Every structure is written in C-alpha cells, then in structure tokens.
Amino acid sequence: MSITANKPEPLLYEQSNPGSIGYALPESDVPHTPLPAHLMRADLNLPEVAEVDVVRHFTRLSQKNYCVDLGIYPLGSCTMKYNPKMNEDAIQLTGMSQVHPMQPPETAQGVMQLMYELQEYLGEISGLPAVTLQPAAGAQGELVGILVIRAYHLKRGDTGRSEVLIPDSAHGTNPATSAMAGYRVVEVKSDARGNMDLDDLRSKVSDKTAAIMFTNPNTLGLFEEHVREVNKIVHDAGGLVYGDGANLNAIIGIARPGDLGFDVIHSNLHKTFSVPHGGGGPGSGPVMARPDLAEFLPTPIVSKKGDVYAFETPTNTIGRIKSFWGNFLALVRAYTYIRSYGKEHLREIAEISVLNANYLLALVRDVYDPQVPERTCKHEFVLNGTRFKKEYGVNTLDVAKRIIDYGFYPPTIYFPLIVPECLMIEPTETQSKASLDEFAAALLKIAEEARTDPQLLHNAPHNTPVTRLDDVKAAREPVLNYKPPQIPDQRKAA
Amino acid sequence: MSSGKEISYPTDLKYAATHEWVRVEGDTATVGISDYAQDALGDIVFVELPVVGMELRAKSGFGVVESVKAASDVFMPVGGSISATNDELANAPETVNADAFGAGWMIKISPFNADDLAKLMDAATYKSKIESGEIH
C-alpha cells in the first residue's frame, strides 16, 4: 500500500493558490480582439494551481485507487478478470488506432476482416451464428435481442404476445429491458435448489409469452439443471428464449447456448473477453442469434464476398442502435484475447474460473453459509448473511466494508435480491491459489471479528482516507451541484 | 443496519406474501409494509406513492420503496380506490423504518374490495412462512 494511501487528498479547489499558473503563454503577436461582453464571465471560480501540483494530485489519487492490476476484484456477476496487456498492444497498432470511421470500406478492409472474424468466433462460441457487434454494452445488447424477438413475432403476424418471463434471480437489466421494449414482465420463482421452478413456469407461460430471459449459470452461480426443459416449455408455447450472456465465462468452450436451446444471447466483451470495465474503456455487448433471425439484426453487419468485406443492412433490420461501427477498440481487444487462447484452450477459462470459485467456497463454507450448500457452484457463489445478522448483529455491508481493511476489493452485496444479506463472490480464473488463500484467510478472520468485536465491523473501513460513509444521508439529501469554496487572495491580504 | 431488535408481527393486521400489511377500519383499509420488510430493506431513502383517486386491483403495484440496497415495488393487498396517501414520507422516509405499522403507513384504500381480504394471511401464518423460508 502506498505511503500516501491513508491521507485524504484535498480537492484541486482546496489546493488553489491565487496567482499560481500552469502555463504562461507568450505575448500575442496578432491584434488583440476582446470577446463580446455578454460572453465574458467573472464568476468562474477555477482553481489556480501549477502543473506539478496537478500531476501530483492525480498521481496521489491513482495510488489510492484499487484495480485488477493490484489484486483480486471479486465482484460477483461482473467477471473482473485481469486484462492482458497484449490487448493494449493490439489497439495501439496504427492500423487500429488511426483508422477513421468515415474511411471508405475499400480502404479499411483489414479492420473489417477483424470484425468479420470476430462475428464468426462469437457465432461459433455461442452456437448462434447470426452476429451483430454493434451494441455498446450488455444492457444495450439485451434491448437489441428483445427488439429482434419482437420483430420476429410481428413479422409472423403474431401480435398477441405481450409478456416476457423472467426468473426472480435475474439481473435487474432483464426486466428493465423488457419494459423498455414494451413488454409486461412476469416473474418466475426459483426453487430450493436454485433452479427455475418448472411448475411456476408452466403456470405462467401462455400464448402471450413473447420470450423468456434468463442467465445460465444464474446469478446464484448455479447451472440451470432444467435448461432444456425450460426452453422446450417456452418454445412449445411459441415464445423465444433470450440468454443473458453475462455469465458466459463459466461455460465458454464447454457448453454452447445455441445447443442448449437459446435463440438469442448477448455477451459482454468487457466480462468474458477481458476488455476493461468502466474507466478502462467503453463496454461492448455483441448479440448472437439463430440464423433465421439474422434478417432482424441492427445495421450494419460485416459480410464477406470472395475476399471483399462490406457493411450490409439486414433485410428486416430493427435499425441502427449505435453510431458508426460499435465500440471498435473493445472488439480489437476481444479478438486479440480469443486469438491468444486459440480454439483448443478457450475452455480452460471456464474450467479454471469454476475451479477457483469452488476452491474459494470450500475454504470459507464452514464459517459462512452458502445459499445452496448441496450444489457445486459454477464461476461464482452466493453466501447468505442472515445468521451473522441474527447472531452477531453484523450485516453484510459491515463484512464488505471490513474486507477493504484487508486490502481487497469487496464482493457484490445485496444481489441477487432473492438472497437475504447476500454476499456474491466471483474470483475469476485470473487468481492464483496463493491469492485465493489470502482472500479466504481475510474472510475467515473477519468472521471471527464479527463474533468477538462486531463494533470493529460496524465502523469499518478503518485503514482508508475516509472511513464509513453515510450512504443513507447521501441518498436522502444528495448534493448534486458542487460549489467550490471562495479562496481568499493572499496577495490582497498582504 | 440490523437493530438486533425482535421483528414484530401485530396480530390485529392482515399480511400479503409481498410483505404489505392491512388494517381495516370500517370501509377504509390502511396499508404499509411490515416490520420484517423494513428490516430486510434497511434504511429507506425514498417512498413513491400513487395519486389519490386512483383505482387499482389487488396485487397491482401502487408505489416504490427505495433503500440504499434496492428499489422494491409495493403491491395492493386489496383492490380499491386510493383515498389518502401518507405525504409525510416524502420528507421523512425513515419513518417507515422507525414505525412501520404506525406513522409509516403508506396509503388508505376506500372503498376497498372486502373479498380480497380472504386471500391475506393472519400474523401467525405470515410469521411462520417467513421463518420457514417459504417467503422472503
């Protein structure tokens, strides 16, 4: 940990020293033309700081940051795997970084070949060969997928389908997507083994069912044991099956969603395919579909005729959903990642991610309470914190905050919603055994502290620049507009 | 945060599996969320309520309760016409945590469909279903 990590870093405004400047521009050698008075503002209270102060400010902030390059980032359902640096080399190649989105296609055949081949790879990995690379993130991929399903029903003149079935363990984006596409959401219950309750599903499926949306493995980190039967029930009623591919990391190279009966699926390139999340760059959520749904995909698709690549508009496209060609550099990173593994080794991603999750679960399961203890988990697992709350008065938020004190990023908490006091852990395949051992040791130590010194957890974190934040006050009385303090000008005072 | 307090289940109320309670006085049904629900949600930061005069059927959503953990729909335990809403909750959503069965009430329904009452649980049934994990 950095020597500055525990010191609060003042805002640049608070470091402002009137008279300090970052740059001194040379005297103008052209006639001075003042801005019109109505465009001039006197009330812009900008910080006055030297260049070196700005650099040190942001460097200090970056040293307080936590990232996958520092250690385990076990956010459940987020697949925060290490992002190989080879990906970054690939996007720096001039042909990738300097290509202009408005270049004529005949001058951009190389990048179009990359896009075409990525379409092919994702089609093969998913078993669903009609692919669009356009969606800018997983949630947009979901919306595209559901709009494609809607277009499919409407083209057949089947206008009575108004509902989408969604299990109660689903990612929140699934119901949001369905509602945004104009569907009514019908919730399907989970059973005690963490599968969909088939009787509940049968009672809710009907000729109004446009689709079912679900994740496999689901958000409990469990493989849906009745996946084929679920898909058959929905297909028999005339509905389609949408797969939320957020958890593809657990099955890549081993099971293909298309073979399991899914009709449409998206994949988050920033999860399974090692593209950085958030601040590391934009996301990307390609959609893969059955061949007969290709005509509805968003425009454009990259096609290949002979040796020539072209942008094509599918005949009954739902339209354009993203400017230009998707988040292209995210595509380059994913392409590089797939090629660096190769067809034969992709399945090791799934094997090791599942092994790591089960190893970590085995280390902590005697002290924490797995939600479905009798089952082997996939790439992530879910712990139920109800007993800690009851016996020690310590809730899952307290446990998560204490994890920060041990130098780790906390897991996802309070999701999925069907598990009370939920702690959801996804280590990914990019953790060594030593790293998993260290993280498990911290979890066990925290469980001991919960029993012997609950107050330590209530006030955690302790080893950070700021300690427990009042998230309730922040939510009840949000301050949406930062107002910088007025810094007195020392020169005038002197 | 857990208060460590016993969860209370007043016996003069009826409960829905989605954790709303109903108190019947004459032709008016007063509705809120249970002590178990407020404890599970944690600190409540926002309550969205319907406009007075709306007609809603049983099990349809009448509002949203948002805590720092999650936003949850709240459902009509009985159908009928919204005759009043607890506007105090706009400024003091924490009242639902502090007094779920009293000052933390959310809506009054009048008239309400008395037939819907039969589908609700008494306190003992509601409590046992929570403790057995049948509802959560």
Contacts between the chains, C-beta under 8 A, distances in Angstrom:
chain1	res1	chain2	res2	distance
A	389	B	2	4.7
A	393	B	2	5.3
A	393	B	4	4.3
A	394	B	2	7.5
A	395	B	1	6.0
A	395	B	2	5.1
A	395	B	42	7.7
A	397	B	1	7.4
A	397	B	42	7.9
A	398	B	1	7.7
A	413	B	69	8.0
A	414	B	69	4.2
A	414	B	70	6.3
A	417	B	70	5.9
A	418	B	136	6.7
A	420	B	40	6.0
A	420	B	136	6.1
A	458	B	1	7.3
A	471	B	68	4.9
A	472	B	43	4.2
A	472	B	45	6.2
A	472	B	68	5.8
A	475	B	45	3.8
A	475	B	46	7.3
A	475	B	66	7.8
A	475	B	68	5.7
A	476	B	45	4.9
A	476	B	46	7.8
A	476	B	93	7.0
A	476	B	94	7.7
